[in-house]
Amino acid sequence: MFTGIIESKGSIERRTPQGPGLQLAVRSPDIAADAEIGDSIANNGCCLTVVAIEDELLSFEAGEETLKCTNLGQLQEGDPVNLERSLQLGSRLGGHWVSGHVDAVGTLHERFDDDDWSKFWFQVPHVLTRQMACKGSIAVDGVSLTLVDVEEERFSVALIPHTLKMTTLGHYKVGAPVNIETDLLAKYVERQLHNHDNEDELPPSAD
């Protein structure tokens, strides 16, 4: 589990094809300093396992399904990446519960900058907006954000200067692909509503 509070903005040092997958070597001096093999670290919101450590480099393996469902396969050498270590018991929960399992890849649809502040609109599949509500939580490339507006196939967030500086979001231009994970609680609520609707459609019991 994660919180969506980014600890480090690392950079892609190497990308090495491995069969249908890919190994990513990410430079992050502060995270690598006390990381261990087997640690779970979110890369742009996607939970990956540390498979090797070389000085300031952390290596991760992304399988075919991960590359298909996230933006990790599109990262090139030199690109920035949001990093967060898994939540420890007793730690403060500064953002919201983030599982590290990406639901879909969205697209930065519009960007409005006002001095050091910004408002972003992201386009996503309609199935995801059903799990969103104004003032609710959303994870975009692993960053915990508050939803401002929610439409049928897009949503907006307001970004403060600190978020733009400390995460990859400040670098993004219109058209950039982003990993989206909706709120866990919203998923359970939608599931319960779906089950309730299906129960209403069941034929009467023969008893």
PEGIDA-V487648 format. One record per residue. NEAR is the number of other ideal C-beta (glycine too) atoms within 12 Angstrom. D_FIRST is the distance of its C-alpha to the first C-alpha in Angstrom with 2 decimals. Layout:
# PEGIDA-V487648
near,d_first
NEAR,D_FIRST
NEAR,D_FIRST
This chain:
# PEGIDA-V487648
near,d_first
24,0.00
39,3.79
28,7.08
38,9.54
30,11.76
41,13.21
33,14.34
31,16.87
32,18.88
39,19.72
29,22.42
35,23.10
29,25.71
24,26.35
27,25.58
20,27.06
15,27.60
19,26.83
12,28.42
14,26.60
22,23.59
30,23.19
29,22.28
45,21.19
32,22.11
43,20.51
28,22.26
36,20.36
21,22.36
18,20.12
32,16.90
30,19.16
16,20.97
16,18.67
33,16.47
18,17.12
16,17.58
15,14.72
25,11.97
28,8.99
40,9.58
46,9.22
48,12.88
50,13.92
47,10.59
44,10.78
32,8.68
42,11.65
27,12.91
32,15.41
27,18.71
24,21.16
26,21.75
18,25.08
15,25.80
20,23.83
27,22.59
43,19.31
34,19.80
46,17.51
28,18.74
38,18.20
23,19.85
17,22.19
16,19.90
31,17.34
29,20.38
19,21.72
25,18.82
38,17.72
37,19.84
40,19.14
29,22.45
24,24.34
34,23.41
17,26.50
16,27.33
15,27.21
29,24.73
31,22.04
46,18.32
46,15.41
44,13.20
42,10.12
34,8.94
27,5.60
27,5.60
14,8.55
8,10.19
6,12.82
16,11.55
10,12.67
18,10.71
18,12.91
31,11.72
29,9.94
25,6.86
42,5.87
27,4.85
33,6.72
27,9.57
37,12.56
33,15.08
31,18.10
31,19.83
40,21.65
28,24.51
34,25.51
25,28.55
23,30.05
27,29.67
18,31.70
19,32.01
13,33.73
9,34.33
13,30.95
19,29.13
31,28.12
25,27.43
39,25.82
29,26.28
44,24.10
27,25.49
36,23.30
22,24.22
17,25.49
19,23.18
33,20.29
30,22.39
25,22.88
32,19.29
41,19.99
21,22.04
17,23.61
17,21.79
27,18.54
33,15.33
44,14.65
50,12.71
47,15.46
48,14.88
49,11.50
45,13.44
35,12.90
40,16.43
28,18.69
34,20.79
25,24.50
23,26.38
28,25.50
21,28.15
15,28.56
20,27.15
27,25.83
41,24.20
30,24.64
44,22.76
25,24.46
34,23.48
22,24.63
17,26.18
16,23.40
31,20.79
28,23.44
18,24.18
22,20.87
39,19.12
36,20.63
40,21.49
28,24.75
22,26.06
34,25.76
18,28.94
18,29.68
16,28.78
29,25.71
30,23.06
45,19.51
46,16.23
42,15.48
43,12.56
43,13.82
32,12.47
25,11.02
19,13.85
28,16.35
24,15.71
15,16.53
19,19.49
23,20.88
17,20.66
14,22.57
16,25.09
17,25.62
14,26.29
13,28.62
12,30.56
12,31.02
13,32.34
11,34.90
10,36.16
11,36.71
8,40.41
8,41.87
6,41.88
5,45.08
3,45.33
